[in-house]
């Protein structure tokens, strides 16, 4: 989750990133001479992980195929008309947690306050189903659970490692301040402010080793097929392309970064939408609006020809200090520690249908079926209090 800290509370504004996402986003640190790090407190993909103020970790979501919720259970993959395989009500998973990352490939990772890294769900190809958290490493300060690319970790000496789907650990580089694991590519921010990427980067080109993309970067977020970065002057830049034909892109510049806006403080790249916190604490969103992920009170539905996509950023709310753009939902933390959410499958007691058309999917027989995981809200609604900031 990307965060902005209150100047009066901490004496300075620190930015942090959840890299998701959604990507499989996981957020870590704004680069500085001391590589200070803020914990990721909410991470959302097809399942959601949230840390409360007491350090307890909770999970919920609409997929639990490989035990990624971490409550000791798993569900068979969904086929045809079905009910949700996940959990509506959050379940407590761990205590003393400092940071989390919900991966796109049914995996979850968490760092405890003692620097130990824990993982569950589809962790590796040898022992894929870990239904409860298992300790896998010591001395970790940041984690980004991967998609088709490897998961990434930063150790306490600022060295970056990748963990493959088969469980192999390989050192990538040193002097790393922050990381983000997209579905098809990986990104890392070094302590000197340079941003590096590998995997499928510019114009879907496959690069096996890290290449420098940009200088003077202070925060960033990688999604399925695009990346967003905030430079030291507060300008927001993006590059990449839509994840599929016909959707409203967050950015459509496969060959080079393009400037999107100024006065940006934190950013989170969802699967097909993006959220930005500006320096005044206002939250803005744009992109594809399937499942009402933008939060402006509308919803797009391709089945019914409803297009409420937003090609340009629009203001959603004020007073925001952290945001996480997930696959099918968005979460924001306000300055009072309250957690707000919108889109599908928010968890807790939110049971409002997105719209008269949403919450339905084609079942292949000429009719639409309503599924519990499509229950949600089109505008921000308070989910919890006392979420860790």
Buried (B, 14 or more C-beta within 10 A) or exposed (E): BBBBBBEEEEEEBBBBBBBBBBBBBBBBBBBBEEBBBBBBBBBBBBBBBBBBEEBBBBBBBBBBBBBBBBBEEBBEEBEEBBEBBBBBEBBEBBEBBBBBBBBBBBBBBBBBEEBBBBBBBBBBEEEBBBBBBEEBBEEBBBBBBBBBBBBBBBBEEBBBBBBBBEEEEEEBBEBBBBBBBBBBBBBBBBBEBBBBBBBBBBEEEEEEEBEEBBEBBBBBBBBBBBBBBBBEEBBBBBBBBBBEEEBBBBBBBBEEBEEBBEBBBBBBBBBBBBBBBBEEBBBBBBBBBBBBBBBBEBBBBEEEEBEBBBEEBEEBBEBBBBBBBBBBBBBBBBBEBBBBBBBBBBBBEBEEBBBEBBBBBEEEEEEBBEBBBBBBBBBBBEBBEEBBB
